[in-house]
């Protein structure tokens, strides 16, 4: 007689246990917000996920390790995470990167000249 649960993950087959939360689900919390530039705390991410705080922290650490998120400690105990802007993104930041050798004052003068035209 074969075990019909042999191919299913243990977390799904054990009574009373909820399915394991994936890193993709944690990343989706960041991507579904209106303000993508706002960093989130672990508690804010945890409110959106059906898992323990420890699991949330593990998922956030994994996403940082995978390069999907960045993290920072703004205080002695606090920590925040955000989705980094990629180098290929067409954002204001990447559009206005300075060319090597150009000074900010050159860019200001050029902008003033273009506005007069």
C-alpha positions as CSV (number, residue, x, y, z in Angstrom):
1,X,0.0,0.0,0.0
2,X,1.4,3.4,-1.0
3,X,1.3,6.6,1.0
4,X,-0.9,9.0,-0.9
5,X,0.8,11.9,0.9
6,X,4.4,10.9,0.0
7,X,4.7,13.6,-2.7
8,X,3.1,16.4,-0.7
9,X,5.2,18.8,1.5
10,X,5.0,17.9,5.2
11,X,3.6,21.3,6.1
12,X,0.5,20.6,4.0
13,X,-0.1,17.1,5.2
14,X,0.2,17.5,9.0
15,X,-3.2,18.3,10.6
16,X,-3.3,21.7,12.4
17,X,-0.4,23.2,10.5
18,X,-0.9,25.9,7.9
19,X,0.9,25.8,4.6
20,X,4.4,27.3,4.6
21,X,4.6,30.9,3.6
22,X,6.9,31.5,0.6
23,X,9.5,34.3,0.0
24,X,7.3,35.2,-3.1
25,X,4.3,35.9,-0.7
26,X,6.5,38.1,1.5
27,X,7.8,40.0,-1.6
28,X,4.2,40.5,-2.8
29,X,3.5,42.5,0.4
30,X,6.1,45.1,-0.8
31,X,4.9,45.1,-4.4
32,X,1.2,45.6,-3.8
33,X,1.6,48.9,-1.9
34,X,0.8,52.3,-3.4
35,X,4.0,53.9,-2.2
36,X,6.8,51.5,-3.3
37,X,9.5,53.8,-1.9
38,X,8.3,53.4,1.7
39,X,10.3,50.8,3.7
40,X,8.4,48.3,5.8
41,X,9.1,46.9,9.3
42,X,8.9,43.2,10.0
43,X,5.7,43.8,11.9
44,X,4.0,45.5,8.9
45,X,5.0,42.6,6.7
46,X,3.9,40.1,9.3
47,X,0.4,41.7,9.5
48,X,-0.1,40.7,5.8
49,X,1.2,37.2,6.1
50,X,-0.3,34.1,7.8
51,X,2.8,33.1,9.6
52,X,4.8,33.6,12.8
53,X,7.1,36.6,13.3
54,X,10.1,34.3,13.3
55,X,9.1,33.0,9.8
56,X,8.6,36.6,8.6
57,X,12.1,37.5,9.7
58,X,13.5,34.4,8.1
59,X,11.8,35.2,4.8
60,X,13.0,38.9,4.9
61,X,16.6,37.7,5.5
62,X,16.3,35.3,2.6
63,X,15.0,38.0,0.3
64,X,17.9,40.2,1.3
65,X,20.4,37.4,0.7
66,X,18.7,36.8,-2.7
67,X,19.1,40.5,-3.6
68,X,15.3,41.1,-3.8
69,X,15.2,43.4,-0.8
70,X,17.6,45.8,1.0
71,X,17.6,46.4,4.7
72,X,18.7,49.1,7.2
73,X,18.8,49.5,10.9
74,X,17.7,53.1,11.5
75,X,17.8,52.7,15.3
76,X,19.3,50.5,17.9
77,X,16.7,47.7,17.6
78,X,14.5,48.7,14.6
79,X,15.1,47.4,11.1
80,X,13.4,48.2,7.8
81,X,13.3,46.6,4.4
82,X,12.5,47.9,0.9
83,X,12.6,46.8,-2.8
84,X,15.8,48.3,-4.3
85,X,15.6,50.3,-7.6
86,X,17.4,48.4,-10.3
87,X,20.0,50.0,-12.6
88,X,17.8,49.3,-15.6
89,X,14.7,50.9,-14.1
90,X,13.4,53.9,-15.9
91,X,12.9,56.1,-12.9
92,X,13.7,59.7,-12.1
93,X,16.8,58.5,-10.3
94,X,18.3,56.6,-13.3
95,X,17.2,59.2,-15.9
96,X,19.0,62.0,-14.1
97,X,22.3,60.2,-13.3
98,X,25.2,62.5,-13.9
99,X,27.6,61.8,-16.8
100,X,31.2,61.4,-15.7
101,X,32.9,64.7,-15.5
102,X,29.7,66.8,-15.4
103,X,29.2,69.1,-12.4
104,X,25.8,69.8,-10.9
105,X,26.1,73.5,-11.8
106,X,26.5,72.5,-15.5
107,X,23.2,70.6,-15.3
108,X,21.5,73.6,-13.6
109,X,22.7,75.9,-16.4
110,X,21.6,73.5,-19.1
111,X,18.1,73.2,-17.5
112,X,17.8,77.0,-17.3
113,X,18.8,77.4,-21.0
114,X,16.3,74.7,-22.1
115,X,13.5,76.4,-20.1
116,X,14.1,79.7,-21.9
117,X,13.8,78.1,-25.3
